[in-house]
Amino acid sequence: KFCVKDLFQVELNEYSVICMFLLPETMDRLVPKLLVELSKRSRIISFGWPVPGLGEPTAHCGGKIDSTAVERWFLYKRED
């Protein structure tokens, strides 16, 4: 199921994949909630910027066209 919700207001423990397009400052506030509420096997996909506090991404993609960043995404797999 695909949902569009306020990540700060919803309980995240029922979701296995979180996709977000947030500025790094907002991600800083969200990371503690992600670490507490997501299951250990969850996936986090960030579009635009890496997620501070989650370590190295499992995978990432990005490139430049005329010095403009395009299609930048970062995948994190929680398997700790």
Residue frames as a rotation matrix with the C-alpha (Angstrom) as fourth column:
LYS 1
0.589 0.808 0.000 0.00
0.808 -0.589 0.000 0.00
0.000 0.000 -1.000 0.00
PHE 2
-0.513 -0.707 0.486 1.26
0.712 -0.667 -0.220 3.49
0.480 0.233 0.846 -0.82
CYS 3
0.525 0.673 -0.521 0.47
0.850 -0.447 0.279 6.32
-0.045 -0.590 -0.806 1.62
VAL 4
-0.294 -0.529 0.796 1.19
0.369 -0.831 -0.416 10.03
0.882 0.171 0.440 1.68
LYS 5
0.743 0.515 -0.427 1.36
0.553 -0.113 0.825 11.11
0.377 -0.850 -0.369 5.32
ASP 6
0.555 -0.534 0.637 3.18
-0.639 -0.765 -0.085 13.43
0.532 -0.360 -0.766 7.70
LEU 7
0.102 -0.606 -0.789 6.18
0.189 0.790 -0.583 11.36
0.977 -0.090 0.196 8.85
PHE 8
-0.814 -0.433 0.387 6.27
-0.240 -0.357 -0.903 13.23
0.529 -0.828 0.186 12.15
GLN 9
-0.281 0.819 0.501 2.63
-0.960 -0.239 -0.148 12.39
-0.002 -0.522 0.853 12.98
VAL 10
0.641 0.561 -0.524 2.24
-0.619 0.782 0.079 8.75
0.454 0.273 0.848 11.90
GLU 11
0.372 -0.510 0.776 3.56
-0.520 0.578 0.629 5.65
-0.769 -0.637 -0.049 13.66
LEU 12
0.129 -0.445 -0.886 6.10
-0.990 -0.015 -0.137 4.12
0.048 0.895 -0.443 11.30
ASN 13
-0.494 -0.469 0.732 6.33
-0.616 0.783 0.087 0.57
-0.614 -0.408 -0.676 12.69
GLU 14
0.332 0.680 0.653 3.77
0.052 0.679 -0.733 -0.81
-0.942 0.277 0.190 10.20
TYR 15
0.892 -0.017 -0.452 5.75
-0.434 -0.315 -0.844 0.34
-0.128 0.949 -0.288 7.13
SER 16
0.580 -0.708 0.403 8.58
0.563 0.706 0.431 -1.55
-0.589 -0.023 0.808 5.46
VAL 17
-0.310 -0.652 0.692 9.63
0.937 -0.334 0.106 1.19
0.162 0.681 0.714 3.00
ILE 18
0.464 0.350 -0.814 9.82
0.483 -0.870 -0.098 4.93
-0.742 -0.347 -0.573 3.62
CYS 19
-0.114 -0.445 0.888 10.36
0.955 -0.296 -0.027 7.27
0.275 0.845 0.459 0.65
MET 20
0.526 0.295 -0.798 11.14
0.613 -0.782 0.115 10.88
-0.590 -0.550 -0.591 1.39
PHE 21
0.022 -0.458 0.889 12.05
0.782 -0.546 -0.300 14.07
0.623 0.702 0.346 -0.38
LEU 22
0.895 0.263 -0.361 13.20
0.446 -0.557 0.700 16.27
-0.017 -0.787 -0.616 2.49
LEU 23
0.505 -0.750 0.427 15.88
-0.418 -0.645 -0.639 18.85
0.755 0.145 -0.640 3.13
PRO 24
-0.249 -0.708 -0.661 18.80
0.305 0.590 -0.747 17.67
0.919 -0.388 0.070 5.31
GLU 25
-0.796 -0.039 0.604 17.66
-0.486 -0.554 -0.676 19.89
0.360 -0.832 0.422 8.21
THR 26
0.232 0.953 0.196 14.31
-0.955 0.184 0.234 18.10
0.187 -0.241 0.952 8.31
MET 27
0.460 -0.134 -0.878 15.96
-0.094 0.976 -0.198 14.70
0.883 0.174 0.436 8.01
ASP 28
-0.664 -0.738 0.120 18.11
-0.141 -0.034 -0.989 15.53
0.734 -0.674 -0.081 11.06
ARG 29
-0.471 0.579 0.666 14.91
-0.881 -0.267 -0.391 15.84
-0.049 -0.771 0.636 13.08
LEU 30
0.509 0.798 -0.322 13.39
-0.837 0.546 0.033 12.69
0.203 0.253 0.946 11.60
VAL 31
-0.155 -0.663 -0.733 16.28
-0.462 0.704 -0.539 10.22
0.873 0.255 -0.416 11.93
PRO 32
-0.864 -0.174 0.472 15.75
-0.503 0.328 -0.800 9.47
-0.016 -0.928 -0.371 15.66
LYS 33
0.069 0.970 0.231 12.09
-0.801 0.192 -0.567 8.60
-0.595 -0.146 0.791 14.95
LEU 34
0.457 0.045 -0.889 13.08
-0.759 0.541 -0.363 6.36
0.464 0.840 0.281 12.01
LEU 35
-0.520 -0.791 -0.322 15.61
-0.465 0.579 -0.670 4.47
0.716 -0.199 -0.669 14.12
VAL 36
-0.787 0.269 0.555 13.14
-0.506 0.235 -0.830 3.87
-0.354 -0.934 -0.049 16.95
GLU 37
0.027 0.992 0.120 9.96
-0.650 0.109 -0.752 3.09
-0.759 -0.058 0.648 15.01
LEU 38
0.355 0.114 -0.928 11.03
-0.895 0.330 -0.302 1.26
0.272 0.937 0.219 11.86
SER 39
0.951 -0.039 0.307 11.59
-0.060 0.950 0.305 -2.48
-0.304 -0.309 0.901 11.88
LYS 40
0.157 -0.985 0.072 15.14
-0.208 0.039 0.977 -3.75
-0.966 -0.168 -0.199 11.56
ARG 41
-0.419 -0.302 0.856 14.51
0.665 0.540 0.516 -4.84
-0.618 0.786 -0.025 7.96
SER 42
0.637 0.713 -0.293 12.98
0.377 -0.620 -0.688 -1.59
-0.672 0.328 -0.664 6.69
ARG 43
-0.238 -0.632 0.738 14.15
0.970 -0.196 0.145 0.31
0.053 0.750 0.659 3.63
ILE 44
0.385 0.269 -0.883 14.57
0.342 -0.930 -0.134 4.08
-0.857 -0.250 -0.450 3.53
ILE 45
-0.065 -0.345 0.936 14.79
0.995 -0.096 0.033 5.89
0.078 0.934 0.350 0.21
SER 46
0.200 0.036 -0.979 15.85
0.355 -0.934 0.038 9.52
-0.913 -0.356 -0.200 0.16
PHE 47
0.416 -0.013 0.909 15.54
0.897 -0.160 -0.413 11.64
0.151 0.987 -0.056 -2.96
GLY 48
0.826 -0.107 0.553 17.93
0.026 -0.974 -0.227 14.56
0.563 0.202 -0.802 -3.30
TRP 49
0.099 -0.790 0.605 20.25
-0.850 -0.383 -0.362 14.15
0.517 -0.478 -0.710 -0.28
PRO 50
-0.401 -0.277 -0.873 21.83
0.216 0.898 -0.384 11.40
0.890 -0.342 -0.300 1.81
VAL 51
0.717 0.695 0.063 20.28
0.031 -0.123 0.992 10.87
0.697 -0.709 -0.110 5.24
PRO 52
-0.229 -0.831 0.507 22.56
-0.600 -0.290 -0.746 12.16
0.766 -0.475 -0.432 8.02
GLY 53
-0.221 0.072 0.973 22.98
-0.950 0.209 -0.232 9.67
-0.220 -0.975 0.022 10.84
LEU 54
0.792 0.552 0.262 22.20
-0.475 0.826 -0.302 6.51
-0.383 0.115 0.916 8.86
GLY 55
0.008 -0.881 0.472 25.75
0.020 0.473 0.881 5.80
-1.000 0.003 0.022 7.71
GLU 56
-0.817 -0.386 -0.428 26.68
-0.421 -0.110 0.901 4.89
-0.394 0.916 -0.073 4.18
PRO 57
0.251 0.937 -0.242 23.79
-0.888 0.123 -0.443 4.14
-0.386 0.326 0.863 1.82
THR 58
0.125 -0.096 0.987 23.39
0.100 0.991 0.084 0.59
-0.987 0.088 0.134 0.56
ALA 59
-0.230 -0.155 0.961 22.97
0.963 0.105 0.247 1.98
-0.139 0.982 0.125 -2.95
HIS 60
0.105 0.298 -0.949 22.78
0.122 -0.951 -0.285 5.36
-0.987 -0.086 -0.136 -4.58
CYS 61
-0.023 -0.047 0.999 22.34
0.994 0.107 0.028 6.85
-0.108 0.993 0.045 -8.01
GLY 62
0.590 0.240 -0.771 22.97
0.234 -0.965 -0.121 10.29
-0.773 -0.109 -0.625 -9.37
GLY 63
-0.134 -0.641 0.756 24.44
0.981 0.023 0.193 12.25
-0.141 0.767 0.626 -12.16
LYS 64
-0.148 0.043 -0.988 24.74
0.128 -0.990 -0.062 15.69
-0.981 -0.136 0.141 -13.69
ILE 65
0.124 0.171 0.977 23.47
0.992 -0.038 -0.120 17.27
0.017 0.984 -0.175 -16.85
ASP 66
0.093 -0.181 0.979 24.97
0.345 -0.917 -0.202 20.70
0.934 0.357 -0.023 -17.51
SER 67
-0.810 -0.574 0.120 26.12
0.026 -0.239 -0.971 20.85
0.586 -0.783 0.209 -13.85
THR 68
-0.113 0.826 0.552 22.56
-0.948 -0.255 0.188 20.23
0.297 -0.502 0.813 -12.56
ALA 69
-0.883 -0.180 0.434 22.06
-0.358 0.856 -0.373 17.24
-0.304 -0.485 -0.820 -10.30
VAL 70
-0.071 0.873 -0.482 19.47
-0.915 0.136 0.380 14.81
0.398 0.468 0.789 -11.62
GLU 71
0.621 0.471 -0.627 17.87
-0.303 0.881 0.363 11.65
0.723 -0.035 0.690 -10.28
ARG 72
-0.576 -0.799 0.172 19.80
-0.456 0.140 -0.879 11.58
0.679 -0.584 -0.445 -7.02
TRP 73
0.642 0.746 0.177 18.53
-0.569 0.309 0.762 8.95
0.514 -0.590 0.622 -4.64
PHE 74
-0.576 -0.791 0.205 19.96
-0.687 0.332 -0.646 7.02
0.443 -0.513 -0.735 -1.70
LEU 75
0.483 0.710 -0.512 18.81
-0.312 0.686 0.657 3.63
0.818 -0.158 0.553 -0.41
TYR 76
-0.529 -0.568 0.631 19.36
-0.809 0.112 -0.577 2.50
0.257 -0.815 -0.519 3.17
LYS 77
0.248 0.541 -0.804 18.58
-0.107 0.840 0.532 -1.04
0.963 -0.046 0.266 4.35
ARG 78
0.007 -0.179 0.984 18.22
-0.987 -0.159 -0.022 -1.47
0.160 -0.971 -0.177 8.08
GLU 79
0.586 0.141 -0.798 19.48
-0.158 0.986 0.058 -4.94
0.795 0.092 0.600 8.84
ASP 80
-0.455 -0.811 0.368 21.23
-0.496 -0.113 -0.861 -4.32
0.740 -0.574 -0.351 12.13
